[in-house]
Amino acid sequence: MRRTSFRTLLGRLLPLTVLAALTACGPGGPKPETPSGGGGGSSGTPGSSGGGITLVAGNVALSGRTDGQGSDARFNTPRGIAIDSSGNLFVADSLNYAIRKITPDGTVSTFAGTPGLQLAAGTGDGNGSRARFVQPTAIAIDGANNLFVTDGYAIRKITPAAEVSTLATLPSGSLGANVQFQPAGIAVDGFDNLYVTTSVDLRRLTAASNYRTSVTLETGLAFDYGQAPDALAPRGVVVDAKNVTWLADLGNTISRVPADSNVPLRFAGTQGSRGNTDGVGANASFSQVVALTVDRNGNLYAADAVNAANSTVRKITSDAVTSTVAGRAGTLTTLRGITTDGNGNLYVTEGNAVVKITLP
């Protein structure tokens, strides 16, 4: 996935009353924060050596369904995010039941669905505003700029012309104490195969069978992340340029599935352990990796939701070195999605906004 630059700077993501004041600063927005803040080290900037955080669109604290420019737009619990070859961002606006588009100049529009109108069951295919969604969560994009979205138990495809179709519907049965298999993460490889995580497994849906064939690559029963057994349990998954699949596995570590294999291999993190420790290989620990992205150099970036009020962005290199690049001192909250433009910029869905993180 890829990204470009945007407008309106947000130096620090502050408590709700201050956020309201920041978003009222007008088109110029708040000024960028310097790399070091009093008493907080690098609070508000990624890492300790610079970088910055920029508000792209929406308002972290305020929900809504308005299209518009930058901070004038509103989202309602945005989750997955992807970027196309022209630098447009696409957001799974979960509780608005729509897919939103953000152009490089920060203009937000509704790409598919109608904000606020939900299809309670089944799928509603069609073009643009005629389509309906149950609850879009994760989103991926292929080399032809087609979007793939997890929507309830369905996998939806959206073409660059905003034509929405339903590719597959996963079983809605339960396991044990009503553990639902609801899709929570999605990625696409260079052969258009889809990789979908649920709360209990990782599945590959093959394009050659028109997505009717599903291969289970990882399975296990885990009441993860402190959620109710039937709740959506987001787990990041992404495919790199070599068609290696990377995922936040059920052991709360990062695993890789080589292109010629069906077996996940543990890569970073301590199995069964939670935390936010940086380190090499198994010496690192993760809290809840809800989304993953990968840059052109093979570096992974993880949206690691420590808790609802304190989230971090972690970097995992090809040598399995894990570090924290953003979110120290509580400067990020409620991360749900992440993507990269490959040029040193990350884009995350946070609260009810989309935020850009420029890496140092």
Protein Blocks (a to p, Z undefined) as FASTA:
>chain_A
ZZdddehiafbacdfklmmmmmmnojnopadddfbdghiljghiacjkecjdddfbdcfk
lgcjbecehjlpccehiabdcddfkopacdddfknopacdddfkopacdfbdjehiacfb
hcdedehjlpccfbdcbdcddfkopacddehjbccdddfkopacdfbdcdfbdehjhpaf
bdfbdcddfkopacdddfkbccdddfklnopaccdfbgcdddehhiafkbccdddddddf
kopacdddfkopacdddfkbcbdcdfbdcehiacjdecehjlpccfbdcbdcddfkopac
ddddfblmlccdddddfkopacdfbhphhlaghifbdcdehlopacddehjaccddddZZ
